[in-house]
Amino acid sequence: MSFLTGAPKNSWQPAMTVDTTTSSYWLNWRVTLCSIWIFASMVFAAILITKYEGPRGSRNRSREQQDKEPPGLLYEDEVWKPCLKTIHPGWLLGYRVVAFLILLLLLIMNVAADGGELFYYYTQWTFTLITIYFGLGSVLSMYGCYQYHNKVGGAGIDERQDAEYGSRRLSMNVENSSSLNVKQVGENAEQSSRQLADFWGYVFQIIFQMNAGAVTLTDCVFWFILVPFLTIRGYNLNFWIINMHSINVVFLLGDTALNCLRFPWFRIGYFFMWTAVYVVFQWAVHACISIWWPYPFLDLSSSFSPLWYSSVAVMHIPCYGIFVLVMKLKHHLLKKWFPHSYQCAK
């Protein structure tokens, strides 16, 4: 296969530098330091995930904290309902189906044009992950639309009216209480009737947050590091390469604007794990086969490789933080513009 040999000057593939299968390439201080960065990142990620993921994240919390929802909590309807009550879930379903079909088509065309070596790149891993996200999201939205149809039709209307009538009676009975207590009682009653997300709901939420960090990291590294480097070296960037590093973030931002998913900080751990698994995969491949590195900063023969590895690890935090700011901006604007229709949890 072509990707097992040195690449020509005008190719996207960089040329080989040294033999990566020799023991001297791996048994040195550079690899030791890089291994420490990777291992520390994975331990950090595992601690975050173990401590906060899922409803069990409420364990070992103080009484005051028990009144708040645990950061890893996810309700079933949050994976398919839009952020505004006035938007029918079918619109989110349609968006996800269109995005999935376009991304899947691009993925198939890229593989048909360049072969399986595309999966040698972190970009392709991320592109495949976001395609899976929209595919799974389409299925969950179909199920959500079915639930929504059953809820608003027939007896669902009567149940909703009964709930509204009960809420009015509740507010009359507690009119002497503070408005804050009334609001808390109403919220607790509503949450107690909601079902927690199942396994696939949590998988969908996790993939969403992994994509948020990975897409931001991929596009930032590509446009701000690789493009200047490759331009100086004389590499050609074709339409497919540019498209792979732009359309992913466009579709993800569109879904972010429409969906009702949460975005807790602790799931940055999955983002760290995703990148660490990719790096370990690259190391395993290069230990067995002497081939070029898909990204110049992964090459362990450079004396600056520990600095590169640590820098990329640190980049995960601002890249994930950028999407946290996007989510906060979404909450602020939509809650301000549509105060009675906005239904997302912070």
Phi, psi and chi 1 to 4 in degrees:
 res  aa     phi    psi   chi1   chi2   chi3   chi4
   1 MET       -  152.5  -64.2  177.4   66.1      -
   2 SER   -67.4  -27.0   60.8      -      -      -
   3 PHE   -80.3   -1.7   74.2  100.4      -      -
   4 LEU   -89.5   -3.2  -63.3  179.6      -      -
   5 THR  -122.7  170.2   59.3      -      -      -
   6 GLY   -61.5  143.5      -      -      -      -
   7 ALA   -95.6  151.6      -      -      -      -
   8 PRO   -68.1  166.4   22.4  -31.6      -      -
   9 LYS   -62.0  -39.8 -179.3  177.3  178.4   59.2
  10 ASN   -91.1   13.3  -69.5  -31.5      -      -
  11 SER   -92.5  159.5  170.7      -      -      -
  12 TRP   -69.3  -25.3  167.9 -116.2      -      -
  13 GLN   -77.2  127.6  -56.9  169.3   -6.3      -
  14 PRO   -73.0  157.9   25.6  -32.7      -      -
  15 ALA   -78.4  157.1      -      -      -      -
  16 MET   -69.8  149.7  -72.5  177.0   54.8      -
  17 THR  -109.2  -64.4   54.6      -      -      -
  18 VAL  -132.7  169.9  -63.7      -      -      -
  19 ASP   -75.4  118.2 -173.3   -3.0      -      -
  20 THR   -89.4    0.4   60.6      -      -      -
  21 THR   -95.7   -4.6   59.6      -      -      -
  22 THR   -80.0  152.3   60.8      -      -      -
  23 SER   -67.3  -31.4   58.3      -      -      -
  24 SER   -66.2  -24.3   59.2      -      -      -
  25 TYR   -70.2  -31.1 -174.1   86.8      -      -
  26 TRP  -103.4  -28.0  -62.6   99.6      -      -
  27 LEU   -94.3   78.7  -58.4  178.6      -      -
  28 ASN  -156.5  172.7   54.1   70.0      -      -
  29 TRP   -67.6  -29.2   65.2  -87.4      -      -
  30 ARG   -65.1  -47.6  -61.2 -175.5  -57.9  -85.7
  31 VAL   -65.7  -36.3  176.7      -      -      -
  32 THR   -61.6  -46.9  -59.1      -      -      -
  33 LEU   -63.9  -43.7  -79.4 -180.0      -      -
  34 CYS   -64.1  -36.2  -67.4      -      -      -
  35 SER   -64.8  -37.1  -60.1      -      -      -
  36 ILE   -64.1  -42.7  -67.6  174.8      -      -
  37 TRP   -60.3  -44.9  -55.5  150.2      -      -
  38 ILE   -66.9  -46.1  -64.2  172.1      -      -
  39 PHE   -63.8  -41.7 -179.8   73.6      -      -
  40 ALA   -63.4  -38.7      -      -      -      -
  41 SER   -64.7  -41.0  -61.6      -      -      -
  42 MET   -69.3  -37.4  -63.1 -179.9   74.2      -
  43 VAL   -66.2  -44.0  170.1      -      -      -
  44 PHE   -58.5  -44.1  168.7   71.0      -      -
  45 ALA   -64.5  -42.6      -      -      -      -
  46 ALA   -64.2  -38.1      -      -      -      -
  47 ILE   -64.1  -45.8  -67.7  173.6      -      -
  48 LEU   -61.5  -46.2  -74.2  178.8      -      -
  49 ILE   -65.9  -44.5  -65.5  169.9      -      -
  50 THR   -63.9  -36.9  -57.1      -      -      -
  51 LYS   -77.3  -36.8 -175.6  175.5 -178.3 -179.6
  52 TYR  -116.4  -15.6  -64.7  109.4      -      -
  53 GLU   -70.3  136.7 -175.9   57.2   87.7      -
  54 GLY    77.5  175.6      -      -      -      -
  55 PRO   -60.2  -25.6  -20.5   31.6      -      -
  56 ARG   -67.4   -8.8   68.2  179.5 -174.8  -81.9
  57 GLY   -63.6  -10.1      -      -      -      -
  58 SER   -83.3   -3.5   58.9      -      -      -
  59 ARG   -68.0  153.4  -66.8 -177.7  -54.9  178.9
  60 ASN    55.6   33.7  -59.0  -36.2      -      -
  61 ARG  -105.8  152.1  -75.2  150.2   53.8   94.9
  62 SER   -68.4  168.4   65.8      -      -      -
  63 ARG   -63.3  -39.6 -170.0  172.0 -156.4  178.9
  64 GLU   -65.4  -37.4 -177.2  177.3  -27.0      -
  65 GLN   -72.3  -26.3  -69.8  174.3  -35.1      -
  66 GLN   -64.3  -24.8  -70.7  -73.0   -8.9      -
  67 ASP   -71.5  -17.9  -65.7  -25.5      -      -
  68 LYS   -98.5  154.0  -60.0  178.6 -179.0  178.9
  69 GLU   -70.9  137.7  -68.4 -177.0  -19.5      -
  70 PRO   -63.3  149.2   20.8  -31.3      -      -
  71 PRO   -63.7  -23.7   21.4  -32.8      -      -
  72 GLY   -91.3    7.4      -      -      -      -
  73 LEU   -75.0  142.7 -176.2   66.6      -      -
  74 LEU  -146.8  129.2  179.7   68.9      -      -
  75 TYR   -91.9  153.5  -70.3  107.4      -      -
  76 GLU   -59.5  -41.4 -176.9 -175.0   38.7      -
  77 ASP   -75.7  -11.9   57.6   -6.6      -      -
  78 GLU   -73.1  -17.3  -70.4  177.4  -27.2      -
  79 VAL   -83.9  -13.5  -57.9      -      -      -
  80 TRP  -129.4  -15.3   53.3  -97.6      -      -
  81 LYS   -87.0  145.2   71.7  179.1 -177.9 -179.0
  82 PRO   -71.7  168.7  -15.6   29.7      -      -
  83 CYS   -73.7  -20.0   57.4      -      -      -
  84 LEU  -114.5  138.6  -59.8  179.0      -      -
  85 LYS   -65.0  -25.7  -62.7  177.2 -177.4  177.8
  86 THR   -79.2   -7.9   53.2      -      -      -
  87 ILE   -96.7  125.1  -59.9  178.0      -      -
  88 HIS   -70.9  139.9 -168.2  -79.4      -      -
  89 PRO   -56.3  -21.6  -24.7   33.8      -      -
  90 GLY   -62.7  -29.9      -      -      -      -
  91 TRP   -67.5  -41.7  -72.5  104.0      -      -
  92 LEU   -66.3  -38.6 -178.1   57.2      -      -
  93 LEU   -60.3  -48.0  167.5   61.7      -      -
  94 GLY   -60.4  -41.7      -      -      -      -
  95 TYR   -62.4  -44.3  179.8   86.0      -      -
  96 ARG   -67.9  -37.5  -73.3  173.3  171.9  172.5
  97 VAL   -65.2  -45.5  169.5      -      -      -
  98 VAL   -62.2  -45.5  170.3      -      -      -
  99 ALA   -62.3  -41.9      -      -      -      -
 100 PHE   -62.9  -44.7  170.3   67.8      -      -
 101 LEU   -65.1  -41.1  -66.5  176.9      -      -
 102 ILE   -67.0  -45.8  -66.8  176.6      -      -
 103 LEU   -65.6  -40.2  -68.8  172.4      -      -
 104 LEU   -64.8  -41.3 -178.6   61.2      -      -
 105 LEU   -62.3  -44.2  179.0   61.6      -      -
 106 LEU   -63.8  -39.1  -71.1  173.9      -      -
 107 LEU   -63.6  -45.2 -176.8   61.6      -      -
 108 ILE   -64.6  -42.3  -66.2  173.9      -      -
 109 MET   -65.9  -38.2  -67.1  175.7   65.8      -
 110 ASN   -65.6  -43.0  -77.1  -26.1      -      -
 111 VAL   -67.1  -39.4  173.0      -      -      -
 112 ALA   -65.0  -34.2      -      -      -      -
 113 ALA   -80.1  -40.7      -      -      -      -
 114 ASP  -115.7   -5.9  -63.9  -34.5      -      -
 115 GLY    86.0 -179.7      -      -      -      -
 116 GLY   -69.7  -12.5      -      -      -      -
 117 GLU   -65.6  -11.8   63.4  -97.2   28.0      -
 118 LEU   -60.5  -31.2  -81.0  177.3      -      -
 119 PHE   -75.3    5.6  -67.8   99.0      -      -
 120 TYR   -78.9  -13.5 -162.5   51.1      -      -
 121 TYR  -102.5  145.5  -66.3   95.1      -      -
 122 TYR   -61.7  -34.8 -174.5   81.5      -      -
 123 THR   -57.9  -43.0  -61.5      -      -      -
 124 GLN   -71.0  -34.6 -159.0   65.0   38.7      -
 125 TRP   -60.1  -47.1  -79.2   41.3      -      -
 126 THR   -66.6  -40.0  -56.9      -      -      -
 127 PHE   -63.4  -39.7 -162.3   88.4      -      -
 128 THR   -66.2  -39.6  -56.7      -      -      -
 129 LEU   -63.9  -41.3 -175.2   65.2      -      -
 130 ILE   -72.1  -28.5 -162.1  170.4      -      -
 131 THR   -66.4  -42.9  -55.8      -      -      -
 132 ILE   -62.0  -38.5  -66.3  172.7      -      -
 133 TYR   -58.8  -47.6  167.5   78.8      -      -
 134 PHE   -72.8  -30.2  -80.1  107.3      -      -
 135 GLY   -66.0  -48.9      -      -      -      -
 136 LEU   -65.4  -38.4  178.7   58.2      -      -
 137 GLY   -62.8  -35.4      -      -      -      -
 138 SER   -63.8  -43.2  -60.9      -      -      -
 139 VAL   -64.2  -45.6  175.0      -      -      -
 140 LEU   -65.4  -35.3  -66.7  175.4      -      -
 141 SER   -69.7  -35.0  -73.9      -      -      -
 142 MET   -61.6  -44.1  -69.4  176.9 -171.9      -
 143 TYR   -64.7  -38.8  173.2   72.0      -      -
 144 GLY   -65.4  -40.4      -      -      -      -
 145 CYS   -63.5  -36.6  -73.9      -      -      -
 146 TYR   -64.3  -43.8  172.8   76.2      -      -
 147 GLN   -64.3  -41.4  -78.2 -168.3  -40.0      -
 148 TYR   -63.7  -41.2 -179.7   83.0      -      -
 149 HIS   -62.3  -41.7  175.3   74.3      -      -
 150 ASN   -69.1  -31.2  -69.8  -21.1      -      -
 151 LYS   -73.7  -44.2 -179.7  179.5  179.1 -179.5
 152 VAL   -85.9  -11.2  -60.0      -      -      -
 153 GLY   -99.9  149.5      -      -      -      -
 154 GLY    61.5 -122.9      -      -      -      -
 155 ALA   -67.5  -19.5      -      -      -      -
 156 GLY   -60.6  -33.7      -      -      -      -
 157 ILE   -67.6  -43.8  -62.6  177.8      -      -
 158 ASP   -62.9  -39.6  -63.9  -27.8      -      -
 159 GLU   -64.0  -40.5  -68.0  174.4    1.5      -
 160 ARG   -66.3  -39.3 -175.1  171.5   56.6 -177.3
 161 GLN   -65.8  -39.4  -68.4  174.4  -15.7      -
 162 ASP   -63.6  -38.6  -68.6  -19.3      -      -
 163 ALA   -65.3  -41.7      -      -      -      -
 164 GLU   -64.8  -40.2  -67.2  174.6   -6.9      -
 165 TYR   -64.2  -41.2  176.5   70.9      -      -
 166 GLY   -64.3  -36.7      -      -      -      -
 167 SER   -65.5  -38.3  -60.9      -      -      -
 168 ARG   -66.0  -41.5  -72.8 -164.2  -62.7  -91.6
 169 ARG   -65.2  -38.0  -72.0 -176.8   59.1   86.5
 170 LEU   -62.7  -44.2  175.8   63.6      -      -
 171 SER   -66.9  -29.8   55.0      -      -      -
 172 MET   -71.3  -37.1  -69.2  174.6   60.4      -
 173 ASN   -71.8  -25.3  -67.7  -25.5      -      -
 174 VAL  -113.1   28.4  -63.9      -      -      -
 175 GLU   -65.5  -20.4   59.2 -177.2   -3.8      -
 176 ASN   -85.4   -6.0  -65.8  -32.1      -      -
 177 SER   -86.9  167.9  -58.1      -      -      -
 178 SER   -71.2  154.0   65.9      -      -      -
 179 SER   -65.2  -28.3   59.1      -      -      -
 180 LEU   -66.3  -42.1  178.3   60.8      -      -
 181 ASN   -65.5  -39.1  -69.3  -26.3      -      -
 182 VAL   -60.9  -44.1  174.0      -      -      -
 183 LYS   -63.2  -41.0 -178.1  178.0  179.4 -179.0
 184 GLN   -66.4  -40.2  -70.8  176.8  -17.3      -
 185 VAL   -61.8  -43.3  170.8      -      -      -
 186 GLY   -64.3  -41.3      -      -      -      -
 187 GLU   -67.3  -41.4  -71.6  178.0  -10.9      -
 188 ASN   -63.8  -38.3  -68.0  -23.7      -      -
 189 ALA   -66.1  -39.4      -      -      -      -
 190 GLU   -68.2  -43.0  179.5 -176.6   -0.5      -
 191 GLN   -68.8  -32.5  -69.0  171.9    1.0      -
 192 SER   -66.9  -22.8   62.7      -      -      -
 193 SER   -90.2   -6.5   63.6      -      -      -
 194 ARG   -91.8  144.5  -60.3  171.6   68.2 -173.1
 195 GLN   -90.3  143.9  -66.9 -175.8   -5.4      -
 196 LEU   -72.7  152.2  -65.0  177.2      -      -
 197 ALA   -65.3  148.4      -      -      -      -
 198 ASP   -86.9 -169.6   58.1    8.5      -      -
 199 PHE   -56.9  -47.6  171.1   78.9      -      -
 200 TRP   -70.2  -28.4  -69.6  111.3      -      -
 201 GLY   -64.8  -42.5      -      -      -      -
 202 TYR   -69.2  -37.4  -86.6   97.2      -      -
 203 VAL   -60.5  -42.7  168.9      -      -      -
 204 PHE   -62.8  -45.2 -177.9   68.0      -      -
 205 GLN   -62.1  -43.0  170.3   73.0   59.1      -
 206 ILE   -64.6  -44.1  -68.7  168.9      -      -
 207 ILE   -63.0  -37.1  -65.7  177.6      -      -
 208 PHE   -58.7  -46.5  170.5   64.9      -      -
 209 GLN   -75.6  -30.4  -64.4 -166.4 -124.7      -
 210 MET   -64.1  -43.6  -72.6  170.6   60.6      -
 211 ASN   -62.4  -40.4  -87.0  -42.7      -      -
 212 ALA   -57.1  -45.7      -      -      -      -
 213 GLY   -75.0  -43.6      -      -      -      -
 214 ALA   -67.2  -41.0      -      -      -      -
 215 VAL   -64.8  -42.6  166.6      -      -      -
 216 THR   -64.0  -44.4  -54.5      -      -      -
 217 LEU   -63.2  -45.7  176.4   64.0      -      -
 218 THR   -59.7  -49.1  -61.0      -      -      -
 219 ASP   -70.1  -35.8  -69.5   -2.5      -      -
 220 CYS   -66.7  -45.9  -74.0      -      -      -
 221 VAL   -62.9  -40.6  169.8      -      -      -
 222 PHE   -65.8  -52.6  177.0   77.5      -      -
 223 TRP   -77.0  -30.2  -69.1  108.9      -      -
 224 PHE  -103.6  -15.5  -62.1  113.9      -      -
 225 ILE  -119.4  -55.5  -62.2  178.4      -      -
 226 LEU   -72.0  -43.7  -69.7  179.7      -      -
 227 VAL   -59.7  -48.3  168.1      -      -      -
 228 PRO   -61.7  -40.5  -24.0   35.3      -      -
 229 PHE   -64.5  -47.2  173.9   82.2      -      -
 230 LEU   -70.2  -31.8  -65.3  173.3      -      -
 231 THR   -65.1  -41.6  -58.6      -      -      -
 232 ILE   -64.8  -39.2  -65.6  173.6      -      -
 233 ARG   -77.4   -8.7  -64.8  -63.9 -175.9   93.5
 234 GLY    86.8   21.6      -      -      -      -
 235 TYR   -79.6  148.8  -70.6   95.7      -      -
 236 ASN   -94.5  134.4  -68.4  -29.5      -      -
 237 LEU  -109.1  109.8  -57.9  178.5      -      -
 238 ASN   -86.9  179.9   57.6   39.5      -      -
 239 PHE   -60.6  -40.2  167.4   79.5      -      -
 240 TRP   -65.2  -41.1  -63.7  111.0      -      -
 241 ILE   -65.0  -45.4  -65.6  173.6      -      -
 242 ILE   -64.6  -40.4  -64.5  174.9      -      -
 243 ASN   -63.7  -39.1 -179.3   64.6      -      -
 244 MET   -64.5  -24.2  -65.2  -77.2  -71.9      -
 245 HIS  -105.0   21.9  -66.2   85.2      -      -
 246 SER  -139.0  -46.7   55.5      -      -      -
 247 ILE   -68.4  -27.5 -164.6  171.7      -      -
 248 ASN   -63.1  -46.0   52.3    1.3      -      -
 249 VAL   -70.8  -30.8   69.7      -      -      -
 250 VAL   -63.7  -49.2  171.6      -      -      -
 251 PHE   -66.4  -38.0  -81.9  130.5      -      -
 252 LEU   -66.9  -40.8 -173.9   60.5      -      -
 253 LEU   -65.7  -37.5  -73.6  174.7      -      -
 254 GLY   -62.4  -43.9      -      -      -      -
 255 ASP   -67.7  -36.3 -170.4   83.4      -      -
 256 THR   -62.2  -40.1  -58.8      -      -      -
 257 ALA   -66.2  -29.5      -      -      -      -
 258 LEU   -94.3  -33.3  -73.7  172.4      -      -
 259 ASN   -78.9  177.3   69.1   34.7      -      -
 260 CYS  -120.7   23.8 -152.5      -      -      -
 261 LEU   -76.4  154.1  -66.1  174.3      -      -
 262 ARG   -87.4  172.3  -53.5  175.6 -177.4 -138.9
 263 PHE  -148.7   66.3 -154.7   87.2      -      -
 264 PRO   -70.5  149.1   25.4  -34.1      -      -
 265 TRP   -63.9  -34.3 -104.2  104.4      -      -
 266 PHE   -64.0  -21.3   80.0   89.0      -      -
 267 ARG   -76.0    6.1  -72.8 -161.4  177.8  102.3
 268 ILE   -61.4  -21.5 -168.1  176.8      -      -
 269 GLY   -58.9  -38.9      -      -      -      -
 270 TYR   -67.0  -34.5  -67.8  102.5      -      -
 271 PHE   -63.7  -45.1  178.6   25.5      -      -
 272 PHE   -61.6  -43.3  -85.8  104.5      -      -
 273 MET   -62.3  -41.8  -78.6  -69.8 -170.2      -
 274 TRP   -58.6  -48.0  175.1 -105.1      -      -
 275 THR   -68.8  -39.6  -54.8      -      -      -
 276 ALA   -62.9  -41.0      -      -      -      -
 277 VAL   -62.7  -39.9  168.7      -      -      -
 278 TYR   -62.8  -44.0  172.6   78.7      -      -
 279 VAL   -65.3  -43.5  173.8      -      -      -
 280 VAL   -61.3  -39.2  171.3      -      -      -
 281 PHE   -60.2  -45.7  164.8   76.9      -      -
 282 GLN   -61.8  -41.7  -73.1  -67.3  -27.6      -
 283 TRP   -63.9  -41.6  -77.2   17.8      -      -
 284 ALA   -63.9  -42.0      -      -      -      -
 285 VAL   -64.3  -45.3  171.0      -      -      -
 286 HIS   -71.6  -25.1  -78.6   80.6      -      -
 287 ALA   -71.0  -25.5      -      -      -      -
 288 CYS   -97.0  -34.2  -60.4      -      -      -
 289 ILE  -130.4  133.6  -52.6  172.2      -      -
 290 SER   -86.3   98.1 -177.8      -      -      -
 291 ILE  -135.5  170.9   52.5  178.2      -      -
 292 TRP   -70.6  155.8   42.7  -92.8      -      -
 293 TRP   -86.3  135.8  -70.1   93.3      -      -
 294 PRO   -66.2  -26.6   23.3  -32.8      -      -
 295 TYR  -129.7  131.5  -57.6  102.8      -      -
 296 PRO   -56.5  -34.7  -22.8   32.5      -      -
 297 PHE   -75.0   -6.6   50.3   81.4      -      -
 298 LEU   -84.5  -14.8  -71.3  178.4      -      -
 299 ASP   -65.4  118.1 -169.5   -7.9      -      -
 300 LEU   -82.9   -2.8  -65.8  165.3      -      -
 301 SER   -77.2  -17.8   63.1      -      -      -
 302 SER   -79.0  140.5  171.1      -      -      -
 303 SER   -68.5  -15.4   57.7      -      -      -
 304 PHE   -93.0    3.0  -66.0  101.2      -      -
 305 SER   -59.7  -40.2   57.3      -      -      -
 306 PRO   -60.7  -36.9  -24.4   35.4      -      -
 307 LEU   -66.4  -41.1  178.8   60.7      -      -
 308 TRP   -63.4  -46.2  -86.0  114.0      -      -
 309 TYR   -63.1  -44.4  -86.3   69.4      -      -
 310 SER   -66.5  -35.8   60.1      -      -      -
 311 SER   -65.4  -43.4  -61.7      -      -      -
 312 VAL   -65.3  -37.6  172.3      -      -      -
 313 ALA   -62.7  -43.8      -      -      -      -
 314 VAL   -66.0  -32.8  171.4      -      -      -
 315 MET   -61.3  -22.3  -78.8 -178.3   63.8      -
 316 HIS   -59.8  -35.7  -78.0   61.2      -      -
 317 ILE   -68.0  -53.1  -61.7  175.8      -      -
 318 PRO   -66.2  -33.1   20.5  -31.4      -      -
 319 CYS   -64.9  -42.4  -73.2      -      -      -
 320 TYR   -69.4  -37.6 -165.7   82.8      -      -
 321 GLY   -63.5  -33.0      -      -      -      -
 322 ILE   -59.1  -42.5  -71.3  173.8      -      -
 323 PHE   -73.7  -30.0 -134.0   89.0      -      -
 324 VAL   -61.3  -42.1  171.6      -      -      -
 325 LEU   -65.2  -37.0  -66.6  177.6      -      -
 326 VAL   -61.1  -42.9  169.9      -      -      -
 327 MET   -66.3  -40.7  -66.3  -63.8  -67.7      -
 328 LYS   -64.4  -39.6  -72.0 -176.3  177.7  -63.9
 329 LEU   -64.1  -40.2 -179.8   62.9      -      -
 330 LYS   -61.3  -48.2  167.9 -168.5  171.3 -179.2
 331 HIS   -59.0  -44.8  -70.9  -46.1      -      -
 332 HIS   -64.8  -48.2  173.9   74.0      -      -
 333 LEU   -70.5  -48.2  -66.6  179.2      -      -
 334 LEU   -69.5  -34.1  -66.4 -176.0      -      -
 335 LYS   -69.2  -30.2 -159.7  168.6 -174.7  178.5
 336 LYS   -77.5  -41.8  178.5 -179.7  178.4 -178.8
 337 TRP   -79.9  -35.0  -66.6  -19.7      -      -
 338 PHE  -129.0   66.5  -50.8   97.7      -      -
 339 PRO   -63.1  -29.7   23.9  -33.5      -      -
 340 HIS   -94.1   -9.9  -58.2  -65.3      -      -
 341 SER  -110.2  -22.0 -178.8      -      -      -
 342 TYR   -70.5  131.4 -169.1   62.6      -      -
 343 GLN  -133.3   18.5   55.9 -178.1  -13.9      -
 344 CYS   -85.5  145.8  -66.9      -      -      -
 345 ALA   -87.9  144.4      -      -      -      -
 346 LYS   -73.5      -  -76.2 -170.5  175.3 -178.4
